[in-house]
Amino acid sequence: MAANDNRHVITVTDPAALAATAAEHLLARTAANSGRVAICLTGGSSPKQLYQLLATDAYRSRIPWQRVHWFIGDERFVPADDPLNNMGMARTAFLDRCAPAANIHPIPTATADPTDPDRGAALYEQELQSFYGADALDRARPLFDLVLMGVGPDGHTASLFPGDGALDETARWVVGVPKANVEPFVPRVTLTLPTLASCREMLFEVAGADKRAILTRLFAAENLPANRARSTGETVWLVDRAAIPENFGGQ
């Protein structure tokens, strides 16, 4: 795999095992912090099984809901009730049934100009800074306990696409993305790489044979967004067997 001092790859049998393993990582992070916990969710299809699992009695009873706050790494700039809305999917799957409303922090998409994601980005940056209690990130004090991530077919992660200037953003915490490289072709709002990196653990979930081609490129150390995303703490990739490229030795 690409050189990355703190990245560890864990291979699991199938999507069900991937969701269960991801859930245990999440539970471990909530248990390790006796105070206020911050989890940054991801959208797309990869985490849906995890989110549904968290709503089951076996997992729901093990999460200290009153002290866990839920954020999201990127959002499609569509109304909150639109099926394409990432946080909407997470709310339907588990948040609205389990988490206090005040602990759910969606990216605002109901702005005066529905074609301008920069306004939503600015508002979310303000919310993150208010939660963190500072307007500059301190490497010694991570913003998030856990950041969940996925990988797109072009190697994007969150809504950070190959060749986009947002990849080199170091000052802003959140940026608007006027145009996506992949479907759905709607504007996005995304946390930047330094903001995503400010976590105790970054956890990628990758499943399915359709991800094998992009994982081959990522494991070959191509300069793609998903290879540039790494935690200041621990970075873990959970990959099911169907997605593993041929001749990959594993870690």
C-alpha positions, -999 to +999 in steps of 0.1 A: +000+000+000+010+036-003+035+048+023+015+061+052+030+060+087-002+056+105-024+036+081-035+001+089-056-022+066-080-047+080-096-073+057-130-086+066-151-113+049-181-093+037-202-061+042-219-075+073-185-081+090-173-047+078-203-030+095-199-050+127-161-042+128-168-005+122-194-005+149-169-019+174-144+008+164-170+034+171-180+019+204-143+018+214-139+055+207-169+064+227-157+043+256-122+059+255-136+094+261-154+099+293-165+134+283-181+149+252-176+126+221-176+139+185-183+114+156-180+126+120-202+105+097-200+099+060-225+096+033-229+073+003-238+036+003-209+022+023-220+032+058-257+024+055-254-011+070-233+003+099-259+030+106-287+004+106-267-018+130-262+010+154-300+013+158-303-024+169-307-032+206-273-049+207-255-017+198-279+010+208-277+001+244-239+005+244-237+040+231-238+069+256-262+089+234-265+119+257-228+128+254-221+118+217-224+145+191-228+136+154-214+156+125-209+148+088-179+151+066-197+163+035-231+170+022-249+172-011-263+207-013-300+196-015-328+200+010-327+180+042-356+159+032-342+151-003-333+114-007-298+125-018-291+142+015-263+124+034-273+133+069-309+126+060-299+090+053-281+087+087-311+103+105-335+078+090-312+049+097-305+056+133-300+092+145-336+103+148-345+072+168-315+072+191-297+106+194-309+137+212-319+163+185-294+188+200-266+164+194-272+161+156-252+186+136-262+186+099-246+208+073-271+236+066-284+234+030-315+257+034-297+289+025-310+319+007-293+308-025-297+271-032-270+272-058-243+286-035-228+260-012-202+284+002-228+299+025-236+265+040-199+259+043-193+291+062-222+283+086-209+248+093-174+261+099-188+285+125-207+256+141-176+234+142-154+262+157-181+269+183-182+233+193-144+230+194-140+263+213-114+278+190-109+290+154-077+271+149-071+234+152-046+221+177-029+189+168-028+179+204-065+183+208-084+166+180-118+179+170-133+144+164-129+111+182-138+092+150-141+103+114-158+078+090-148+079+054-155+062+021-139+060-013-155+070-046-148+054-080-125+082-089-106+081-056-125+110-040-133+110-003-158+132+014-165+156-015-128+162-022-123+153-058-092+147-079-077+179-091-099+202-071-083+232-054-101+223-022-075+196-017-049+222-010-070+243+014-053+248+047-071+278+062-107+270+059-124+242+078-152+237+054-156+247+017-183+247-009-178+225-040-197+239-070-196+208-091-191+171-083-170+148-105-194+119-100-231+114-097-252+129-083-240+161-101-251+185-074-231+211-055-215+199-023-202+211+010-171+193+024-148+194+054-112+201+042-083+176+047-069+194+078-104+193+095-110+157+087-075+149+099-082+164+133-093+131+148-082+103+171-091+078+144-101+080+107-119+049+096-124+041+059-151+015+049-146+000+014-167-030+002-177-047-031-160-058-063-168-025-079-142-009-056-114-032-066-102-010-095-099+021-075-083+003-045-057-011-070-048+025-079-048+037-043-027+008-031-003+017-059+002+050-042-015+072-068-019+108-057-056+106-051-077+124-025-083+092-005-046+087-002-041+122+011-067+118+038-051+107+070-056+112+107-033+130+131-040+099+152-048+065+137-060+057+102-077+024+096-090+010+063-117-017+066-119-036+033-140-066+025-126-095+005-145-086-027-128-053-029-093-065-023-071-063-054-053-093-067-018-099-053-025-077-023-006-091+006-026-074+034-015-059+067 
